[in-house]
Every structure is written in structure tokens, then in C-alpha cells.
């Protein structure tokens, strides 16, 4: 091997080593933080139950108790969903018709006076329960994931490509409080 070939080989090996190191660090970081985006945490949101964040932007879907003027929950429509559009200076904006009917809307059914069954219009395989609990006399949303009952605080949906009507949803992560242990928990659901 002549000097020029050896020099070229050595430089190529160094560049390749650096690239492999960078890629493996990025993959490791993605395993910890599944999105390259830095999501804000909604603060001081009236009657918020939980929120959803997802790729491809930092806009956040908020789900809050829908109270009537008399202070009682609206049994026909117990949850109100809307955006906090962080990408647009934190503007609050209702879901549009398509978002409400095909993506982020929630359908509800009364189970009893203080309990409702909920389902996302876009994914009916994950039943949620809206329920007033005795300990604080407030409504909370619960879901069972991987044999664990979770009081939902946030949901992260990982989307990789696809289209507007058929996004390629890889998984959802539910974060909240495990009902049996009262400890913080995050559980991942692979969506099919």
C-alpha cells in the first residue's frame, strides 16, 4: 500500500468512526427522548384533565372538563378539546371540524352520574374512563395500559411520516399516576 492510499484509508477510517459515534449517540438520545422536538408543559390551564403532544410540531391538544354555566359537568359532552398552538405564540384555538371528527375528538357515553366512558374518534381500541374520585372530589381520566391502571396526565404520540389522513403512528406513551401505587409511570402502547 503506498503512502497516499494509506493516508486516504486512515482519514476515511477516522471519519467513519466519528460518524458511527454521532449516529449511536443520536439513537441513544432518541431512546430517552423519542422526539427531536422540545415540548413545553402546559401551565395554568383551567379544568385540564390531560394533554396530547405529537410529532411533527409542538402544538399541544388540551382536554378539559366541559362545565355548564351552572357549574355541573355537561353530560352530553363532558370533555372539551382544543389546541394551545405553541408554534404560534401560544394561541388557544378550538379543533377544526376535521380534527374533531377524525383525529382528536372524543366520543363519550354516560356510565353513571359521575362516570363516563371515553374513546378517541381516531383510535377506539383504547377506552378511557372519566370519573370523579372521592379523595379530591375532582374528575380524572383513567386508562388501562399493560395491565396497569393509570390516571392520565399526558399522552405522547410518535408519528414517523405517512400522510395527513393516514399518519404512520409508531406508538403512544401514556404518562400519569399508577392507581395502585400512586407513583409516576409512563407506559408505551404500540398502535396497530
C-alpha positions as CSV (number, residue, x, y, z in Angstrom):
1,X,0.0,0.0,0.0
2,X,1.5,3.3,-1.0
3,X,1.6,6.4,1.3
4,X,-1.3,8.2,-0.4
5,X,-3.6,5.1,-0.2
6,X,-2.7,4.6,3.5
7,X,-3.3,8.3,4.3
8,X,-6.7,8.2,2.5
9,X,-7.6,4.9,4.2
10,X,-6.7,6.4,7.7
11,X,-8.7,9.6,7.1
12,X,-11.7,7.5,5.9
13,X,-11.5,5.3,8.9
14,X,-11.4,8.3,11.3
15,X,-14.4,10.0,9.5
16,X,-16.3,6.7,9.6
17,X,-15.6,6.2,13.4
18,X,-16.8,9.8,14.1
19,X,-20.0,9.2,12.1
20,X,-20.7,5.9,13.8
21,X,-20.2,7.6,17.2
22,X,-22.5,10.6,16.3
23,X,-25.2,8.2,15.0
24,X,-25.1,5.9,18.0
25,X,-25.3,9.0,20.4
26,X,-28.3,10.3,18.5
27,X,-30.0,6.9,18.6
28,X,-29.3,6.7,22.4
29,X,-30.8,10.2,22.9
30,X,-33.8,9.3,20.8
31,X,-34.4,6.2,23.0
32,X,-34.6,8.6,26.1
33,X,-36.4,11.4,24.3
34,X,-38.5,9.9,21.5
35,X,-38.8,13.2,19.6
36,X,-36.3,15.7,18.4
37,X,-38.7,18.4,19.5
38,X,-38.6,20.1,22.9
39,X,-42.2,20.2,24.1
40,X,-43.5,22.8,26.5
41,X,-45.5,21.7,29.5
42,X,-49.0,23.4,29.6
43,X,-49.3,25.5,32.8
44,X,-52.3,27.1,34.5
45,X,-54.9,25.6,32.1
46,X,-58.4,25.7,33.6
47,X,-60.0,22.3,34.3
48,X,-57.3,20.4,32.3
49,X,-57.6,16.7,32.5
50,X,-54.7,15.7,30.3
51,X,-52.9,16.8,27.1
52,X,-51.5,15.2,23.9
53,X,-48.3,16.1,22.2
54,X,-47.0,14.5,19.0
55,X,-44.7,14.9,16.2
56,X,-44.4,16.9,13.9
57,X,-44.7,20.1,15.9
58,X,-45.0,21.4,19.5
59,X,-48.7,22.4,19.3
60,X,-50.5,20.7,22.2
61,X,-54.0,19.2,22.3
62,X,-55.7,20.0,25.7
63,X,-58.5,18.0,27.1
64,X,-60.5,19.8,29.9
65,X,-63.7,19.3,31.8
66,X,-66.6,20.9,30.0
67,X,-68.7,22.6,32.7
68,X,-72.1,24.2,32.0
69,X,-72.9,27.7,33.3
70,X,-74.5,26.1,36.4
71,X,-71.1,24.6,37.3
72,X,-72.2,21.0,36.6
73,X,-70.4,18.8,34.0
74,X,-72.1,18.7,30.6
75,X,-73.2,15.1,30.4
76,X,-73.7,15.2,26.6
77,X,-70.2,16.5,26.0
78,X,-68.1,16.1,29.2
79,X,-64.7,17.0,27.7
80,X,-63.7,20.0,25.6
81,X,-60.7,19.6,23.4
82,X,-58.7,22.4,21.9
83,X,-55.1,23.4,20.9
84,X,-52.6,25.5,22.6
85,X,-50.6,26.5,19.5
86,X,-47.2,26.9,21.0
87,X,-45.7,27.2,17.5
88,X,-48.0,30.3,17.0
89,X,-47.2,32.3,20.2
90,X,-49.3,30.0,22.5
91,X,-52.6,30.9,20.8
92,X,-55.6,28.9,22.1
93,X,-57.7,27.5,19.2
94,X,-60.6,25.0,19.0
95,X,-60.1,21.9,17.0
96,X,-61.5,22.3,13.5
97,X,-64.2,20.1,12.2
98,X,-61.9,17.5,10.6
99,X,-59.7,17.3,13.7
100,X,-62.7,16.9,15.9
101,X,-64.5,14.3,13.8
102,X,-61.5,12.2,12.5
103,X,-58.4,12.8,14.7
104,X,-58.5,14.4,18.1
105,X,-62.2,14.4,19.1
106,X,-63.6,12.3,21.9
107,X,-66.8,10.4,22.0
108,X,-68.4,9.8,25.4
109,X,-71.1,7.6,27.0
110,X,-72.6,8.1,30.4
111,X,-71.9,5.1,32.7
112,X,-73.4,6.6,35.8
113,X,-73.9,10.0,37.5
114,X,-70.2,10.8,37.9
115,X,-68.6,8.4,35.4
116,X,-68.2,8.4,31.6
117,X,-66.6,6.1,29.0
118,X,-64.5,7.9,26.5
119,X,-62.9,7.0,23.2
120,X,-60.8,8.9,20.7
121,X,-62.6,9.1,17.3
122,X,-59.3,8.1,15.7
123,X,-58.5,5.1,17.9
124,X,-61.3,3.2,19.6
125,X,-59.2,0.4,20.9
126,X,-58.1,2.5,24.0
127,X,-61.2,3.0,26.2
128,X,-60.7,5.8,28.8
129,X,-62.8,6.5,31.9
130,X,-63.7,10.0,33.1
131,X,-64.6,9.7,36.8
132,X,-64.9,11.9,39.9
133,X,-62.8,10.4,42.6
134,X,-63.5,10.6,46.3
135,X,-60.1,11.7,47.5
136,X,-60.2,15.1,45.9
137,X,-63.8,15.3,44.5
138,X,-62.4,16.2,41.1
139,X,-62.7,14.5,37.7
140,X,-59.8,12.5,36.4
141,X,-59.2,10.3,33.3
142,X,-58.1,6.7,33.7
143,X,-56.8,4.1,31.2
144,X,-55.5,0.6,31.5
145,X,-52.2,0.0,29.7
146,X,-50.1,-3.1,30.0
147,X,-52.2,-4.3,33.0
148,X,-51.7,-1.0,34.8
149,X,-54.5,1.4,35.6
150,X,-53.2,5.0,35.0
151,X,-54.6,8.4,35.9
152,X,-53.7,10.1,32.7
153,X,-51.7,13.3,32.7
154,X,-50.2,13.3,29.2
155,X,-50.0,11.2,26.1
156,X,-47.2,11.4,23.6
157,X,-47.8,10.1,20.1
158,X,-44.8,9.2,17.9
159,X,-45.5,9.8,14.3
160,X,-43.0,9.0,11.5
161,X,-44.2,10.0,8.1
162,X,-47.4,8.9,6.5
163,X,-49.9,11.4,5.3
164,X,-52.5,13.8,6.7
165,X,-55.3,11.2,6.6
166,X,-53.0,8.2,7.3
167,X,-50.1,9.2,9.6
168,X,-47.6,6.5,10.4
169,X,-48.2,6.2,14.1
170,X,-45.4,4.1,15.7
171,X,-46.6,4.2,19.4
172,X,-48.2,6.2,22.1
173,X,-46.8,6.8,25.6
174,X,-49.2,7.4,28.5
175,X,-47.8,9.3,31.4
176,X,-49.5,9.7,34.7
177,X,-50.0,8.2,38.2
178,X,-50.4,4.5,38.6
179,X,-53.6,4.0,40.6
180,X,-52.4,1.1,42.7
181,X,-49.1,2.5,43.8
182,X,-49.7,6.3,43.5
183,X,-46.4,6.6,41.7
184,X,-45.5,8.3,38.4
185,X,-45.5,6.0,35.5
186,X,-45.0,6.0,31.7
187,X,-46.3,3.1,29.6
188,X,-45.9,2.6,25.9
189,X,-48.6,1.2,23.6
190,X,-47.6,0.0,20.1
191,X,-50.6,1.1,18.0
192,X,-51.8,-1.2,15.2
